[in-house]
Amino acid sequence: MSTHLARAVVNVNYEYSPDALDAHGCVPVPDGLSPREASLTGLCAVALRGIEMASIPVGAKVLVCGLGLIGQYAAQIVRLKGAQVCVAEINESRLELARDLGADWVVNPAEQDLAEVQQGITPPGFDIIIDTSSIPEVVNGLFPLLRHLGKFVFQGWYPPPSAMNINAMHSVMPTCYFPCSHNDACVATAMRWAAEGRLNVESLITHVVKPEEAPAIYRMIEEDAEDFLGIVFEWRGE
């Protein structure tokens, strides 16, 4: 099974290339950052890579759809960059967490009409939409919320075949971005922000478990048996 972060033997003299998809080098963990926080910054770097591609300006109105780890990180990052962020999610606990972490507007699409909420925030449409849901039906509902010549970041995973109505994008003439993975520059930035207290990682950790608990924790994830977000395996002994 592929992973976002894994132990590897690498060339420590690695030279960073921003154009390389697999640009993963050695990144030192800064002082003051706990191992459990550092372990989750790779997913923050995934969100950061998409945001950097979209060049989000100060004052932009951004919609982040889906509040798993990548969505939670994306909402924090766009605010660090001076944008205002609206988050959309049907899980109330994740919405409340995003609110606590500074989201400007929180919307549960199961209870509110997202299009009506958008009209009250930015009538011409959101400047930028970041989707982390990966659900075609959800994505199709986001397209009409984008302003003319806006930007859409496909930050999820969209395996074929897809039911996304790409034709609906023609009327708004957007610029679309399809980020994938992360790079060492984004990981280093995420760790530095976390160490400086500008990025909240600890609040995103819902479970800290031992390796022997892996079968149970994976069953919990597969069955969606309880609320979870960041899950950290503690490999150190007592």
N, C-alpha and C positions, 0 to 999 in steps of 0.2 A: 504494500500500500504506500502511495506517495504521501509525503508530509510537507508542511510549509517550512519547518525547521528540523534539522536532523544533525547528528554528530557526523563529521566528515573529516577526511584528511585533505588539507588544502595547501596551496602554495602561499606561504606567508608574505612573499614578495609580490603578491597579486597586485596588478594595476587596474584600478577601477575604470570601467567603460560604461557610461550611462546608456549606451545603445544596446548593450548585451542583455538578453533576457535572463540569462543565468549568472548575472553579475553578483555573485555571492562570495565575498571574501571574509577575512577575519575582522571582527569588530570588537574592540575591547569594551568591557562593561565599565561604565564610569563609577567613580567612588560615590557611595551613598545610595546606589540602586540595589535593591535586594534581588537575590537570584530568582525568586518567584515573579517579581515584576519584570525582570529582564526576559524571562521565558515567554512572556506574552507580547513583547514589543515587535516581534516579527509580523504579527497580524496587524499591528498599528502601521507598520511599514507598508503593508499591502494597501491599506487605505490611503496612506500618504502618497504612494506612487501615482494612484489615479488622480488625486487632488493636484499634484504637481503637473501632471499632463494637462489638466484643464485650466491651470493658471487662474485660480479663483481670486478675484480682486477684492479689495477692501469695500465694504458696503453691499456686496452682492447678497441677494436673497437665494438661499440654497435649500432645497428639499432633500433630506436623506430618508430613503424608504428602506425599512428593515433595520432592526436594532439588535442584531447579534453583535459579536465582538467588533467586526469590521465596521458596521454601521455606527456603533457607539464611539469608536475611535474617530470615524469620519466626522461625526457631529462635533467632537471636541476640536479637531484639527481646523475645520473651516472657521470656527470662532477664534482660534488662535491667529488665523490669518486675517481677521477683521471682518468676516462675513456674518450675516445673521442666518440662523438655521432653524428650519421647521423639520421636525422628525415625525415619521408615520410608522405605526406598529400596532398590531392587535393584542400584543402581550402587555398587560397593564403594568406589571412590575418593571419591565424594560422601559416603558414610557416614563414611569416615575423616576427611574434611575437617570434617564436622559435629562429630565427636568431638573433633578438635583445637580447634575453636572453642567447645567447652564444653557440647555436648549431654549431658544426664544419662544417657540411654539411647539406644542405636542398635540398630536392628532391620532385618535384611534379610528381608522376608517370603517370599522365595524359599527361604530356609534355615531360618527360624524361624516358629513359629505366633504371629502377632501377638496373637491372643486370649489365648494362654497367657502371653505376656510381659506383657500388660496386667493380667492377674490378679495378677501378682507386683508390679506397680507401684501399682495403685489398684483394689482388688477391685470397688468399685461401678461402675467405668467412668471414663474420662477426663472431666475437668470440661469441657474444650474440645477440639474437634478442628478442625484447619485443613487442608483439602485443597487441594493445588496440583497434583495429578496430572491432574485433568480426565477421568479414565478411569472410565466408569460402573461397570464391574465392580469396580474398586478401591474406589470410593465406596460401593457397596453393602456391601462387606465392612467398611467403617468404621462404618456406622450402629450395629451391635450393640455396639460398643466404647464408646459414649457413655453416661454415667450418666443417670439419670432427671433431667429438667429441665436437662440440660446445654446447651452451646452448640456449634453447628456452623457453621464459616465456609467457605463455598463460594468459595475464593480462586482457583479455576481459571477456565477458560472452558468453558462447557457448551452448545454449539450444538445446536439441535434437528435431528432427533429424538433423544431421550435414552432410554437403557435403565435409568436410575436408578430404584430401587425406593423411591420416596418414601413409599409406604405403610408401609414398615418403620420409619419414624420415629415413627409414631403411638404406639407402645408406650412410648417414652421421653419424649414431650412436650417436644421441644427448642425452643430459640429458634435460628432460623437467620438467617444474615447473608449477603448477596450483594453484597460490595463490588465496585467497578469503578473502575479507573484510580487516580489519585492527586490530591492537591491541593498548593498551594504551601506550606501549613503543614507537611505531612508531608515534603515535599522539603527544606524548611529544617531540620527536626528531624533528618532522616537525615544531611544534610551536617554539621550541628553535631556530632552523635554521632561521625561518622567523623573530623572534624577533631580532636576531643578524644581520639581513640583508644579510644572506648567501643564502636565498631562496626568490625569488620574487613572492609574492602572489598578490600584488596590481595590477600588470599589467594583471593578469588573470581575473580580475573582469570587466565584460562588462556592467552589469546592476545592479542597486540598486533600489529596488522597494518596495512599501508598500504592506501589506497583501491583501488589497482590489483589488490590481492589479493582483492577482494570476490568475484569469480566462484568462485574456488577455495574460499574460506572458506564460502560459501553451499552449495556442493556438499558440502563436508565435513559441514555441519550436516544437510542433507537426507538424506545417506547414512549419517549417524551413524558416520562412518569413524574417529573417534577421540574420546577423552574431551574434553569442552569444558564450560565454564561461562560465565564472563564474557568476552566478546569485545569488544575496544576497537579502534576505528579511529584511527590516528595521522594526523591531517591536516596536522600541521606539517611543514615541509621539513627537510632535513638542517641 
